[in-house]
Each structure stands twice: as structure tokens, then as C-alpha cells.
Amino acid sequence: MKTINMRRSIRKYSSREVGDPLLKTLLRDSERTQTMGNLQLYSVVITRDAGKKAELAPAHFHQPMVGEAPVVLTFCADFRRTSLWAENRKATPGYGNILSFLNAATDTLLYCQTFCNLAEEEGLGLCFLGTTVYMPKEIIRVLRLPKLVFPVATITLGWPDELPELSDRLPLEAIVHEETYEDYTPDRIDRFYQPKEALPENKHFVEINRKETLAQVFTDIRYTRKDNEAMSEGLLEALRQQGFL
Ligand SMILES: Cc1cc2nc3c(=O)[nH]c(=O)nc-3n(C[C@H](O)[C@H](O)[C@H](O)COP(=O)(O)O)c2cc1C
């Protein structure tokens, strides 16, 4: 079976080190990914030091992988290097705006995902931490990110010490639209989401959270409007601070 069909997030790692030569090879090979204007609008900060991981942990809601993984990688949208290059070459950069942030964030996520694919091909295990954009100001402080550099993704990386069950996915027809967008009728929603709702682990999830539906677990507990709005404020402040707004 192809590696991609067996991939799952890995949150427990063995004590085996991830050697620097392997890490650098993977980071170098990932540079082959597509990038806007061939500018490579990203940087990555490698964290191996236990003290630094402990400093990063609060920004990731103390998820244990941050302290336990041998390597934590923070992938940053970076228009700084390109801007400094321009300024040093009699060119005037104009990248302190939201479009430039989106372009740099796109480059960064593509680079990050290429790294993930290559790392998993090597047998490494990893977990993507979306918390990176929840409290970016903390990460910016700890990693000393200057203006026009913004953390968009974190990966905890190590050799797997677990083999979790594969998680479910929606059927292809739920995500693919032929020629134009076909909106979702209640019938189609039922068809696409009922298998997920029927999974024992999801039923259990609903039960222990004392909710009526699985969707309520997401809207009322895991990703609430209140949290999303509060963290959006923090995100906007951080974008202003870093010069993208
Ligand atoms: C944007 C994004 C944010 C995520 N954030 C977290 C996180 O903060 N903590 C975590 O344990 N997993 C996180 N994950 C991993 C997902 O939980 C995981 O990919 C999903 O449940 C599917 O499981 P699988 O990767 O094992 O197939 C994140 C994944 C993505 C793409």
C-alpha cells in the first residue's frame, strides 16, 4: 500500500534521536516544492532544546507532544528575507500587507506539507499543531521572530512509538464538484456524515460530552464561536505587530 494510505498523526515518539543529517536532508529536499515567484517565502525554526520546548508549550495549550518529541519545527511565513534582499539591491519591497501574508503563508504550508510527506516516507512520525495560529504572539516572542515573519504551522517530529487506528475520511463525492459547485442538500449531508456519526468512537465522544449530536461537540466544545472570535483578535494583533496589517 502507498505510504499516504497508511498515514496517521503520531503523537508518541521513541527516545531515538532524529539525526541532524536526516533532518537537513528532508528540509533541503522539501525546497523542491512549488513557491511563489521562486521566492521561497518561508523559514523554519528547529527546536531541540528542552528549555525552549517548555517555553513553546503554553502557546500550544501544553499538548504533551511539544515537550516529548525530539524535534519541534515551527514553519514561518517569511517576507523579511526577500524584503531585505530587495533593500540591499536598490529595490523597494512592498510586502507589508495581507495579500503578501497570504502568499507567504501558502508557500509555507506547501513547504511544510512536502516536508511531512517526505518525513513520513522515511518512517518518521509527526503531528501538525494548528495551535500555532491560536496564540502566535507567544511563539513570536519565544522564537524572536522579527517583522514580516509569522508562525503558521508547527510539526512535532520523531520516530513513532504508537500505531493508532487510521482515522475515517469523507467519501470522495463529498468533496469533489464536477464543473460547478453542487451545494449540499440535507439528504447529501446525511449520506456523507452518517457513516462518521455511526463510528463507535464518535458515539462515545457525543456521550461523554453529554451532547445530542457529533456536530455539537465541535461547535459547542472543541471549536466554539467565543474562542474563535477571541483568538481571531489575537491573530489580527499579531499580524499588525509583525507588519502584515
Ligand atoms: C490545521 C490542523 C490543525 C491540527 N491541530 C492539531 C493539534 O493542535 N493537536 C493535535 O493533536 N492534532 C492536530 N492536528 C492533527 C489532526 O487532529 C489529524 O490530522 C486529524 O484528526 C486526522 O487524523 P490523522 O492525521 O491521524 O489521519 C491538526 C491538523 C491540522 C491539519
Ligand as a Chemical Component Dictionary entry (heavy atoms), coordinates in Angstrom:
data_LIG
# 
_chem_comp.id                   LIG 
_chem_comp.type                 NON-POLYMER 
_chem_comp.pdbx_formal_charge   0 
_chem_comp.three_letter_code    LIG 
# 
loop_
_chem_comp_atom.comp_id 
_chem_comp_atom.atom_id 
_chem_comp_atom.alt_atom_id 
_chem_comp_atom.type_symbol 
_chem_comp_atom.charge 
_chem_comp_atom.model_Cartn_x 
_chem_comp_atom.model_Cartn_y 
_chem_comp_atom.model_Cartn_z 
_chem_comp_atom.pdbx_ordinal 
LIG C1  C1  C 0 -4.852 22.574 10.663 1  
LIG C2  C2  C 0 -4.601 21.384 11.551 2  
LIG C3  C3  C 0 -4.520 21.573 12.913 3  
LIG C4  C4  C 0 -4.264 20.492 13.758 4  
LIG N1  N1  N 0 -4.039 20.721 15.079 5  
LIG C5  C5  C 0 -3.759 19.686 15.900 6  
LIG C6  C6  C 0 -3.443 19.912 17.262 7  
LIG O1  O1  O 0 -3.355 21.058 17.726 8  
LIG N2  N2  N 0 -3.231 18.816 18.043 9  
LIG C7  C7  C 0 -3.271 17.542 17.570 10 
LIG O2  O2  O 0 -3.051 16.607 18.342 11 
LIG N3  N3  N 0 -3.526 17.301 16.263 12 
LIG C8  C8  C 0 -3.769 18.341 15.424 13 
LIG N4  N4  N 0 -3.971 18.107 14.079 14 
LIG C9  C9  C 0 -3.995 16.731 13.570 15 
LIG C10 C10 C 0 -5.444 16.288 13.332 16 
LIG O3  O3  O 0 -6.080 16.111 14.569 17 
LIG C11 C11 C 0 -5.471 14.999 12.497 18 
LIG O4  O4  O 0 -4.805 15.202 11.279 19 
LIG C12 C12 C 0 -6.903 14.524 12.220 20 
LIG O5  O5  O 0 -7.574 14.234 13.409 21 
LIG C13 C13 C 0 -6.921 13.292 11.317 22 
LIG O6  O6  O 0 -6.173 12.263 11.910 23 
LIG P1  P1  P 0 -4.932 11.587 11.157 24 
LIG O7  O7  O 0 -3.950 12.680 10.818 25 
LIG O8  O8  O 0 -4.353 10.613 12.139 26 
LIG O9  O9  O 0 -5.476 10.929 9.935  27 
LIG C14 C14 C 0 -4.162 19.186 13.220 28 
LIG C15 C15 C 0 -4.239 19.002 11.839 29 
LIG C16 C16 C 0 -4.420 20.088 11.016 30 
LIG C17 C17 C 0 -4.399 19.886 9.521  31 
# 
loop_
_chem_comp_bond.comp_id 
_chem_comp_bond.atom_id_1 
_chem_comp_bond.atom_id_2 
_chem_comp_bond.value_order 
_chem_comp_bond.pdbx_ordinal 
LIG C1  C2  SING 1  
LIG C2  C3  SING 2  
LIG C2  C16 DOUB 3  
LIG C3  C4  DOUB 4  
LIG C4  N1  SING 5  
LIG C4  C14 SING 6  
LIG N1  C5  DOUB 7  
LIG C5  C6  SING 8  
LIG C5  C8  SING 9  
LIG C6  O1  DOUB 10 
LIG C6  N2  SING 11 
LIG N2  C7  SING 12 
LIG C7  O2  DOUB 13 
LIG C7  N3  SING 14 
LIG N3  C8  DOUB 15 
LIG C8  N4  SING 16 
LIG N4  C9  SING 17 
LIG N4  C14 SING 18 
LIG C9  C10 SING 19 
LIG C10 O3  SING 20 
LIG C10 C11 SING 21 
LIG C11 O4  SING 22 
LIG C11 C12 SING 23 
LIG C12 O5  SING 24 
LIG C12 C13 SING 25 
LIG C13 O6  SING 26 
LIG O6  P1  SING 27 
LIG P1  O7  DOUB 28 
LIG P1  O8  SING 29 
LIG P1  O9  SING 30 
LIG C14 C15 DOUB 31 
LIG C15 C16 SING 32 
LIG C16 C17 SING 33 
# 
